[in-house]
Amino acid sequence: MIVSLLKRLDVLVVMCFRVHDFCSDFLAKNIRGIKTGILVTAYASLSGFFFPELRRDFGNAAVAILFFILFLSPLSQIFRMRLLRLLMGLRRESGILMACLATVHGIGYAIDPAWVIRDDLFANPPFIFFGLVAYALMLPLWLTSNNVALRILGGKKWKSLHRIVYVLFAVAVFHQMLSRGIRTGAPDRYMFVAITQAVLIVFIYVSLKFFAWKKTAPFLNDTITYIAARYATYVADARGGHTA
């Protein structure tokens, strides 16, 4: 069904191929500059402490980047697109940007007199509890996101440590969903809706990891095969036209 639809929308498919190739070529040629730009943006974002009204937005951006980092890996294994593989090379810098944004978000609220965080961690509202745990999990990842830490720890220990990111992902999802539920002003049902949303997001991610591990996605196999074959034809036609 999807394949037949793609055949009817072949002009749009070819346009997507062109956008993909343009973005891939640009990223490949400017990868160092882009990495530097992300790092400059990351540390410049720490100035957000002077803009309290941006704390919430910084937190949402941090979670969005975390989603990007984690979902990128299984998607690149499933779809095997050049652009996704190139974006994989930006994960470390993106992680540092996420950490800086989360620092402004978390520390900003923690030092604000209007927000009182109780000494007893479990006595805080659920969204604050999950937020504190998420930040604590993120710190060792941030501090070891450099070549010096990689050399000191060694490859195996470094990879083992950075598996914390999976726990961080689950905790951050619950933190965001619970805090969003509170802002809707429906305290009698926000908990159920928020937990349902969080579980759904985690389930989608786990499913993608499973399909990436099994190297197959039954409901996508035909589509992926068709797109790969159509892209090969597109490249061959482009080269033939260029030669001519």
MIRO-329122 format. One record per residue (C-alpha): residue number from 1; chain; x, y, z. Coordinates in Angstrom, 2 decimals, padded with zeros to 5 digits, always signed. Example, Ala and Ser with C-alpha at 12.3 -4.5 7.8 and 13.67 -1.06 7.14 Angstrom:
// MIRO-329122
@pos->1 unit->A x->+012.30 y->-004.50 z->+007.80
@pos->2 unit->A x->+013.67 y->-001.06 z->+007.14
//
This chain:
// MIRO-329122
@pos->1 unit->A x->+000.00 y->+000.00 z->+000.00
@pos->2 unit->A x->+002.77 y->+002.45 z->+000.96
@pos->3 unit->A x->+004.87 y->+001.39 z->-002.03
@pos->4 unit->A x->+002.01 y->+002.00 z->-004.45
@pos->5 unit->A x->+001.47 y->+005.44 z->-002.91
@pos->6 unit->A x->+005.17 y->+006.27 z->-003.28
@pos->7 unit->A x->+005.04 y->+005.27 z->-006.93
@pos->8 unit->A x->+002.22 y->+007.73 z->-007.49
@pos->9 unit->A x->+004.16 y->+010.43 z->-005.67
@pos->10 unit->A x->+007.41 y->+009.75 z->-007.49
@pos->11 unit->A x->+008.04 y->+013.46 z->-008.16
@pos->12 unit->A x->+007.89 y->+014.15 z->-004.43
@pos->13 unit->A x->+010.14 y->+011.14 z->-003.73
@pos->14 unit->A x->+012.77 y->+012.47 z->-006.14
@pos->15 unit->A x->+012.57 y->+015.91 z->-004.51
@pos->16 unit->A x->+013.22 y->+014.24 z->-001.15
@pos->17 unit->A x->+016.26 y->+012.50 z->-002.66
@pos->18 unit->A x->+017.60 y->+015.86 z->-003.85
@pos->19 unit->A x->+017.10 y->+017.46 z->-000.43
@pos->20 unit->A x->+018.73 y->+014.45 z->+001.21
@pos->21 unit->A x->+021.78 y->+014.64 z->-001.07
@pos->22 unit->A x->+022.10 y->+018.40 z->-000.69
@pos->23 unit->A x->+021.98 y->+018.19 z->+003.12
@pos->24 unit->A x->+024.35 y->+015.22 z->+003.15
@pos->25 unit->A x->+026.90 y->+016.96 z->+000.94
@pos->26 unit->A x->+026.70 y->+020.15 z->+002.97
@pos->27 unit->A x->+027.11 y->+018.28 z->+006.23
@pos->28 unit->A x->+030.02 y->+016.21 z->+004.93
@pos->29 unit->A x->+031.86 y->+019.31 z->+003.66
@pos->30 unit->A x->+031.25 y->+021.41 z->+006.78
@pos->31 unit->A x->+031.26 y->+018.81 z->+009.56
@pos->32 unit->A x->+034.06 y->+020.46 z->+011.55
@pos->33 unit->A x->+032.52 y->+023.89 z->+011.36
@pos->34 unit->A x->+029.12 y->+022.52 z->+012.37
@pos->35 unit->A x->+030.62 y->+020.72 z->+015.36
@pos->36 unit->A x->+032.40 y->+023.91 z->+016.42
@pos->37 unit->A x->+029.19 y->+025.88 z->+015.98
@pos->38 unit->A x->+027.26 y->+023.46 z->+018.19
@pos->39 unit->A x->+029.90 y->+023.69 z->+020.93
@pos->40 unit->A x->+029.99 y->+027.50 z->+020.77
@pos->41 unit->A x->+026.19 y->+027.55 z->+020.97
@pos->42 unit->A x->+026.29 y->+025.11 z->+023.89
@pos->43 unit->A x->+028.55 y->+027.17 z->+026.12
@pos->44 unit->A x->+026.98 y->+030.45 z->+025.01
@pos->45 unit->A x->+023.63 y->+029.06 z->+026.13
@pos->46 unit->A x->+024.87 y->+029.12 z->+029.74
@pos->47 unit->A x->+024.19 y->+032.85 z->+029.61
@pos->48 unit->A x->+020.56 y->+031.78 z->+029.85
@pos->49 unit->A x->+020.94 y->+032.05 z->+033.63
@pos->50 unit->A x->+020.39 y->+035.78 z->+033.09
@pos->51 unit->A x->+017.06 y->+035.12 z->+031.37
@pos->52 unit->A x->+014.82 y->+033.22 z->+033.84
@pos->53 unit->A x->+011.87 y->+033.37 z->+031.46
@pos->54 unit->A x->+013.73 y->+030.98 z->+029.12
@pos->55 unit->A x->+014.28 y->+028.19 z->+031.66
@pos->56 unit->A x->+011.28 y->+026.14 z->+030.58
@pos->57 unit->A x->+012.14 y->+026.50 z->+026.89
@pos->58 unit->A x->+015.72 y->+025.43 z->+027.60
@pos->59 unit->A x->+014.44 y->+022.33 z->+029.37
@pos->60 unit->A x->+012.16 y->+021.41 z->+026.47
@pos->61 unit->A x->+015.03 y->+021.94 z->+024.03
@pos->62 unit->A x->+017.31 y->+019.71 z->+026.14
@pos->63 unit->A x->+014.77 y->+016.87 z->+026.07
@pos->64 unit->A x->+014.27 y->+017.32 z->+022.32
@pos->65 unit->A x->+018.02 y->+017.01 z->+021.74
@pos->66 unit->A x->+018.12 y->+013.91 z->+023.94
@pos->67 unit->A x->+015.38 y->+012.40 z->+021.75
@pos->68 unit->A x->+017.38 y->+013.32 z->+018.64
@pos->69 unit->A x->+020.54 y->+011.66 z->+019.98
@pos->70 unit->A x->+018.83 y->+008.43 z->+021.02
@pos->71 unit->A x->+016.34 y->+007.97 z->+018.18
@pos->72 unit->A x->+019.00 y->+008.72 z->+015.59
@pos->73 unit->A x->+020.93 y->+005.49 z->+016.21
@pos->74 unit->A x->+018.14 y->+002.94 z->+015.57
@pos->75 unit->A x->+016.71 y->+005.01 z->+012.71
@pos->76 unit->A x->+020.10 y->+005.10 z->+010.98
@pos->77 unit->A x->+020.39 y->+001.32 z->+011.34
@pos->78 unit->A x->+016.89 y->+000.69 z->+010.02
@pos->79 unit->A x->+016.89 y->+003.11 z->+007.07
@pos->80 unit->A x->+020.65 y->+003.20 z->+006.36
@pos->81 unit->A x->+020.52 y->+006.71 z->+004.90
@pos->82 unit->A x->+023.72 y->+008.65 z->+004.35
@pos->83 unit->A x->+022.34 y->+011.76 z->+006.06
@pos->84 unit->A x->+021.46 y->+009.82 z->+009.20
@pos->85 unit->A x->+024.94 y->+008.27 z->+009.33
@pos->86 unit->A x->+026.51 y->+011.72 z->+009.04
@pos->87 unit->A x->+024.27 y->+013.11 z->+011.78
@pos->88 unit->A x->+025.51 y->+010.31 z->+014.03
@pos->89 unit->A x->+028.85 y->+012.12 z->+014.02
@pos->90 unit->A x->+027.25 y->+015.08 z->+015.81
@pos->91 unit->A x->+025.98 y->+013.16 z->+018.82
@pos->92 unit->A x->+028.78 y->+014.11 z->+021.23
@pos->93 unit->A x->+028.49 y->+017.83 z->+020.50
@pos->94 unit->A x->+024.71 y->+017.61 z->+020.64
@pos->95 unit->A x->+025.01 y->+015.91 z->+024.04
@pos->96 unit->A x->+027.10 y->+018.78 z->+025.36
@pos->97 unit->A x->+024.53 y->+021.26 z->+024.06
@pos->98 unit->A x->+021.80 y->+019.26 z->+025.78
@pos->99 unit->A x->+023.76 y->+019.30 z->+029.06
@pos->100 unit->A x->+024.27 y->+023.07 z->+028.96
@pos->101 unit->A x->+020.59 y->+023.71 z->+028.26
@pos->102 unit->A x->+019.57 y->+021.30 z->+031.03
@pos->103 unit->A x->+021.95 y->+023.06 z->+033.44
@pos->104 unit->A x->+020.32 y->+026.42 z->+032.83
@pos->105 unit->A x->+016.91 y->+024.78 z->+033.20
@pos->106 unit->A x->+017.63 y->+022.74 z->+036.33
@pos->107 unit->A x->+020.07 y->+024.90 z->+038.27
@pos->108 unit->A x->+018.08 y->+027.99 z->+037.35
@pos->109 unit->A x->+015.00 y->+026.62 z->+039.08
@pos->110 unit->A x->+017.01 y->+025.17 z->+041.97
@pos->111 unit->A x->+018.50 y->+028.54 z->+042.96
@pos->112 unit->A x->+015.28 y->+030.46 z->+042.45
@pos->113 unit->A x->+013.77 y->+031.38 z->+045.87
@pos->114 unit->A x->+010.32 y->+030.95 z->+044.35
@pos->115 unit->A x->+011.04 y->+027.24 z->+043.89
@pos->116 unit->A x->+011.69 y->+025.40 z->+047.14
@pos->117 unit->A x->+013.21 y->+021.92 z->+046.72
@pos->118 unit->A x->+012.89 y->+019.85 z->+049.87
@pos->119 unit->A x->+015.85 y->+018.05 z->+051.39
@pos->120 unit->A x->+013.90 y->+014.80 z->+051.31
@pos->121 unit->A x->+014.07 y->+013.89 z->+047.62
@pos->122 unit->A x->+010.89 y->+011.81 z->+047.76
@pos->123 unit->A x->+008.96 y->+014.64 z->+049.42
@pos->124 unit->A x->+009.12 y->+016.74 z->+046.25
@pos->125 unit->A x->+006.37 y->+016.64 z->+043.61
@pos->126 unit->A x->+006.96 y->+013.81 z->+041.09
@pos->127 unit->A x->+008.09 y->+016.07 z->+038.25
@pos->128 unit->A x->+010.72 y->+017.72 z->+040.48
@pos->129 unit->A x->+011.90 y->+014.31 z->+041.71
@pos->130 unit->A x->+012.34 y->+013.03 z->+038.15
@pos->131 unit->A x->+014.02 y->+016.28 z->+037.10
@pos->132 unit->A x->+016.60 y->+016.08 z->+039.89
@pos->133 unit->A x->+017.33 y->+012.44 z->+039.12
@pos->134 unit->A x->+017.66 y->+013.22 z->+035.40
@pos->135 unit->A x->+020.17 y->+015.98 z->+036.06
@pos->136 unit->A x->+022.19 y->+013.75 z->+038.39
@pos->137 unit->A x->+022.32 y->+011.08 z->+035.68
@pos->138 unit->A x->+023.34 y->+013.59 z->+033.05
@pos->139 unit->A x->+026.33 y->+015.03 z->+034.93
@pos->140 unit->A x->+028.70 y->+012.05 z->+034.54
@pos->141 unit->A x->+027.81 y->+011.86 z->+030.85
@pos->142 unit->A x->+028.60 y->+015.54 z->+030.39
@pos->143 unit->A x->+031.85 y->+015.42 z->+032.32
@pos->144 unit->A x->+033.12 y->+012.43 z->+030.31
@pos->145 unit->A x->+032.08 y->+013.67 z->+026.86
@pos->146 unit->A x->+035.66 y->+014.39 z->+025.84
@pos->147 unit->A x->+038.70 y->+012.52 z->+024.55
@pos->148 unit->A x->+040.61 y->+012.92 z->+027.83
@pos->149 unit->A x->+037.93 y->+011.03 z->+029.77
@pos->150 unit->A x->+037.78 y->+008.41 z->+027.02
@pos->151 unit->A x->+041.53 y->+007.78 z->+027.31
@pos->152 unit->A x->+041.45 y->+007.66 z->+031.13
@pos->153 unit->A x->+038.45 y->+005.32 z->+031.35
@pos->154 unit->A x->+039.22 y->+003.20 z->+028.32
@pos->155 unit->A x->+036.75 y->+002.32 z->+025.62
@pos->156 unit->A x->+034.83 y->-000.42 z->+027.46
@pos->157 unit->A x->+034.36 y->+001.48 z->+030.72
@pos->158 unit->A x->+033.46 y->+004.65 z->+028.83
@pos->159 unit->A x->+030.78 y->+002.84 z->+026.83
@pos->160 unit->A x->+029.44 y->+001.16 z->+029.96
@pos->161 unit->A x->+029.19 y->+004.51 z->+031.72
@pos->162 unit->A x->+027.41 y->+006.13 z->+028.81
@pos->163 unit->A x->+024.73 y->+003.47 z->+028.82
@pos->164 unit->A x->+023.30 y->+005.57 z->+031.65
@pos->165 unit->A x->+021.78 y->+007.60 z->+028.83
@pos->166 unit->A x->+019.01 y->+005.00 z->+028.49
@pos->167 unit->A x->+017.97 y->+005.49 z->+032.10
@pos->168 unit->A x->+018.31 y->+009.25 z->+031.63
@pos->169 unit->A x->+015.99 y->+009.04 z->+028.65
@pos->170 unit->A x->+013.23 y->+007.29 z->+030.59
@pos->171 unit->A x->+013.55 y->+009.61 z->+033.61
@pos->172 unit->A x->+013.64 y->+012.76 z->+031.44
@pos->173 unit->A x->+010.53 y->+011.65 z->+029.55
@pos->174 unit->A x->+008.59 y->+011.20 z->+032.78
@pos->175 unit->A x->+009.87 y->+014.55 z->+034.08
@pos->176 unit->A x->+008.72 y->+016.39 z->+030.97
@pos->177 unit->A x->+005.36 y->+014.66 z->+030.72
@pos->178 unit->A x->+004.56 y->+015.18 z->+034.40
@pos->179 unit->A x->+005.55 y->+018.84 z->+034.36
@pos->180 unit->A x->+003.52 y->+019.36 z->+031.19
@pos->181 unit->A x->+000.53 y->+017.68 z->+032.84
@pos->182 unit->A x->+000.70 y->+020.09 z->+035.76
@pos->183 unit->A x->+000.64 y->+023.10 z->+033.43
@pos->184 unit->A x->-002.61 y->+021.90 z->+031.86
@pos->185 unit->A x->-004.38 y->+022.66 z->+035.13
@pos->186 unit->A x->-006.06 y->+019.25 z->+035.48
@pos->187 unit->A x->-004.47 y->+017.81 z->+038.66
@pos->188 unit->A x->-007.06 y->+015.06 z->+038.97
@pos->189 unit->A x->-006.04 y->+013.34 z->+035.77
@pos->190 unit->A x->-002.69 y->+014.78 z->+034.71
@pos->191 unit->A x->-000.78 y->+011.91 z->+036.30
@pos->192 unit->A x->-002.51 y->+009.22 z->+034.22
@pos->193 unit->A x->-002.24 y->+011.15 z->+030.95
@pos->194 unit->A x->+001.40 y->+012.08 z->+031.57
@pos->195 unit->A x->+002.44 y->+008.54 z->+032.46
@pos->196 unit->A x->+000.60 y->+007.16 z->+029.41
@pos->197 unit->A x->+002.43 y->+009.60 z->+027.12
@pos->198 unit->A x->+005.78 y->+008.79 z->+028.71
@pos->199 unit->A x->+005.25 y->+005.03 z->+028.43
@pos->200 unit->A x->+004.22 y->+005.44 z->+024.77
@pos->201 unit->A x->+007.40 y->+007.38 z->+023.90
@pos->202 unit->A x->+009.60 y->+004.82 z->+025.67
@pos->203 unit->A x->+007.73 y->+001.98 z->+023.93
@pos->204 unit->A x->+008.31 y->+003.54 z->+020.49
@pos->205 unit->A x->+012.01 y->+003.90 z->+021.22
@pos->206 unit->A x->+012.35 y->+000.33 z->+022.49
@pos->207 unit->A x->+010.50 y->-000.92 z->+019.38
@pos->208 unit->A x->+012.91 y->+000.96 z->+017.11
@pos->209 unit->A x->+015.88 y->-000.49 z->+018.98
@pos->210 unit->A x->+014.40 y->-003.97 z->+018.58
@pos->211 unit->A x->+013.88 y->-003.54 z->+014.83
@pos->212 unit->A x->+017.41 y->-002.15 z->+014.47
@pos->213 unit->A x->+018.79 y->-005.14 z->+016.40
@pos->214 unit->A x->+016.80 y->-007.67 z->+014.35
@pos->215 unit->A x->+017.80 y->-005.88 z->+011.15
@pos->216 unit->A x->+014.22 y->-006.07 z->+009.97
@pos->217 unit->A x->+010.99 y->-004.12 z->+010.31
@pos->218 unit->A x->+008.20 y->-006.27 z->+008.81
@pos->219 unit->A x->+005.83 y->-003.40 z->+008.12
@pos->220 unit->A x->+008.62 y->-001.31 z->+006.52
@pos->221 unit->A x->+010.69 y->-003.85 z->+004.63
@pos->222 unit->A x->+008.92 y->-003.45 z->+001.29
@pos->223 unit->A x->+009.00 y->+000.34 z->+001.60
@pos->224 unit->A x->+012.71 y->+000.42 z->+002.47
@pos->225 unit->A x->+013.53 y->-001.96 z->-000.38
@pos->226 unit->A x->+011.57 y->+000.14 z->-002.87
@pos->227 unit->A x->+013.14 y->+003.43 z->-001.73
@pos->228 unit->A x->+016.64 y->+001.93 z->-001.90
@pos->229 unit->A x->+016.03 y->+000.66 z->-005.44
@pos->230 unit->A x->+014.44 y->+003.96 z->-006.52
@pos->231 unit->A x->+017.34 y->+005.93 z->-005.05
@pos->232 unit->A x->+019.84 y->+003.74 z->-006.92
@pos->233 unit->A x->+017.95 y->+004.51 z->-010.14
@pos->234 unit->A x->+017.88 y->+008.20 z->-009.27
@pos->235 unit->A x->+021.66 y->+008.26 z->-008.72
@pos->236 unit->A x->+022.30 y->+006.38 z->-011.96
@pos->237 unit->A x->+020.06 y->+008.81 z->-013.89
@pos->238 unit->A x->+021.79 y->+011.80 z->-012.28
@pos->239 unit->A x->+025.23 y->+010.49 z->-013.19
@pos->240 unit->A x->+024.13 y->+009.71 z->-016.71
@pos->241 unit->A x->+022.74 y->+013.21 z->-017.11
@pos->242 unit->A x->+025.94 y->+014.71 z->-015.68
@pos->243 unit->A x->+028.08 y->+012.65 z->-018.06
@pos->244 unit->A x->+025.98 y->+013.70 z->-020.96
//
